[in-house]
Structure formats: structure tokens, C-alpha cells
Amino acid sequence: MTQPIVAVLTALSLEYKAVHAHLTDVRKREHPRGTRAAIGRLAGTPWAVALVEMGEGNLTAAALTERVMSWLEPQAVLFVGVAGGLKSDIGLGDVVVATKVYGIHGGKETPEGFLVRPEAWRASHRLAAAAREALRDDPHAHLKPIAAGDVVLAAPESALAEHLRLHYNDAAAIEMEGSGVVSAVDLAGGDALVIRGISDRADGDKSRTDGEGWQPRAAENAAAAAVAVLRELRPCRGRVGGFRQRGRGL
């Protein structure tokens, strides 16, 4: 039996485990260069899910996302994990589905100060529409922009926090891989969506919230939201994301 394939990417092991818990009939595949994927079925959907734990950071995310795109040729890519919250009205454990991903470190340093040269990638309309339908009645799911950089924010009065407030004030969360994933998928002409559970407030209490178990809870909620989106999403036929789609045996 063949099924259309979707890739779900994570940075951390706990995020990987949260998604893996929803899959059945899982088997492993290995890329010639060593990248591993767990490919399983998602009950109640037409999808085979290729789950890959990539590690942290936007550069790693971009390189391995490009590898997954060319290797497995997924119809869609979901990046699922945890993030720091930037808005007081979005609670710990809530889920943010990125309508847009900001790359926050672009700019030019001048004698007059730092001039921002932001980059932004919009979510795939196809995936965002599925997310809106799937999560419409969930008060703990929010479709909002997120910020992606290569630094952990743990100080609300820092220069980085002020940079976000000034230049990216609609961002609801901050994380470290989203721009790498969506830029790689965008270059391949594919569809991508970033789904993040809020595990901390991006402040000095991060260690406390981690100790209270918010990371695994946020990861589980993000995984559940991703599954809900995939239950709503329908496979495409013909060319999608620059690749000729074909069923792949499990």
C-alpha cells in the first residue's frame, strides 16, 4: 500500500517523542549521509508521516530540511516544537501556529545605529487554511507571527527583547529553527508550517518553568495541534512544491 507523505521535523528529542506517540506501524529509513527518519502511519488520515529530529539552530534546520525535501519529496513540511512566549495573553502550554516567520538578525550597523533589514516568510496558504479549520474552536491555539533567531531569549529587559518589541512587535513567540526550515522549503517551492507550544515566557523564569514540566506539555500540545492540522489537510495530486508527487510504500 502506498500513501502520500508529509514531513514533520523537530529540533529536540522531547518534541520528536511527542509526535512519535501519534504514529503507528513505524519503520526507520536512513539517508546515505546518515540522516534518520521514522516513517509511520497517522490513523484516520491518508498520510504517511516522516518524522525527523534535526537538532537545534537555523543553519542546521535549513541544511537538513533541504535534505529531507530532496530525499523524501514530502507534499508538506511541518516544524513542530516548543518556543518562548512573547505575549502575556498567550498562556504556557498554548500553541502558536506561525502565520509568518521572521528572521530577526538581518540588518546593518551604522554610526546612526542598527538599521533593521528583516526577512519574513509567510505560512503556506494551503496549510494555514487547514490549521484555521482544524483549530478554530480551540481557545489555546493562536495563529500569529513568530520570531526566529540563533539565541535563547531569557531576559525581558535585554537589548534583544527591546529589538523584538521595536521591530517585530506582532511576534507571539521566539524560537531558533523556524526561519531555517521555512526558507529551505520556500526555495524548493514547497509548503511549510511552523507549530510551537509555549514552554516559557522567554524571561529569567525559564529554568523554573522547565522544572515545572512545561516543556513536555508544550511539546505534546504542539504535536496534537499538528495532528489536527494533518487530519484536516488533503493530499494534492500532480506537482506540489516543485516535485512530482508519488505514493511511497511504507
Buried (B, 14 or more C-beta within 10 A) or exposed (E): EEBBBBBBBBBBEBBBBBBBEBBEEEEEBEBEEEBEBBBBBBEEBBBBBBBBBBEBBBEBBBBBBBBBBEBBBBBBBBBBBBBBBBBEEBEBBBBBBBBBBBBBBEBEEEEEEEEBEEEBBBBBEBBBBBBBBBBEEBEBBBBBBBBBBBEBBBEBEBEBBEBBEEBBEEBBBBBBBBBBBBBBBBEBEBBBBBBBBBBBBBBEBBEEBBEEEBBBBBBBBBBBBBBBBBBBBEBBEEEBBEBEBEEBEB
